[in-house]
Amino acid sequence: MKKIAIAMALAGSTLLMADGAALYAKCAGCHGQNGEKPALGKSAVITGQDAAKTVEQLNGYKAGTLNQKGMGGVMKGQVASMDDAQIKEVADYIATLK
């Protein structure tokens, strides 16, 4: 029973990672495949950024309360359709980038 629970937990985290990767696909155009680019030459490199920080920033952009380096409008449009779970998934994925 314990082995089944562990296997299910690992499968669940793999599925979440896959969802995070799929969600990140629309970010890659500006931030790079591995978060290695300063988006539009303005943002910080996000490779491996702490997930909690990413969640905080994405929620700020979504709410319209964050406008780092004039990117508030662009980022608000990018995250507008994401729910809390999706924001968490993409943040967790970004934290794994190297």
BELZI-V459049 format. One record per run of one state. SS is the DSSP state (@ for helix, = for strand, . for the rest). FROM is the first residue (numbers start at 1). TO is the last residue. Records with the same first field share a line. If there is no record, write none. Layout:
# BELZI-V459049
SS->FROM-TO / FROM-TO
This chain:
# BELZI-V459049
.->1-1 / 32-38 / 42-50 / 64-67 / 71-71 / 80-83 / 97-98
@->2-31 / 39-41 / 51-63 / 68-70 / 72-79 / 84-96
